C-alpha cells in the first residue's frame, strides 16, 4: 500500500482479498492470513495441494489490481 492509504482502506483491501480467496478456493487454504504491506500483499496459511495455493494466488491477484502478491502459503 502506498503511504496515503488509510487504515480503513488497508483493512478493506485485506478483507476483500481474504473473502475472494475463501470463495474461490473452496476451503483449500487453512489458517489464511492476508498481510497488507506497502506495495504488496502477503498470503500465509496452509494448503494440502499446490492447486489450492495457486487458486489463492489468482484470487489475490484479481482482488489486488496492480499490487504485488507474495504467496507464502505452505503446502503440506
RARA-V270510 format. One line per field, one symbol per residue. psi: psi as a letter, one per 20 degrees, with the letter a starting at -180 (. if undefined). burial: + if it has 9 or more other C-alpha atoms within 8 Angstrom, else -. A space follows every 50 residues. Layout:
psi=???
burial=???
This chain:
psi=qriiprhghgghggggggghghghiljipqkppooproirpppraqqiqh ghghggggggghhidjqppookppp.
burial=+--------+--++-+++-+++-++--++--+-+++---++++++++++- -++-+++-+++-++--+++-+-+++-
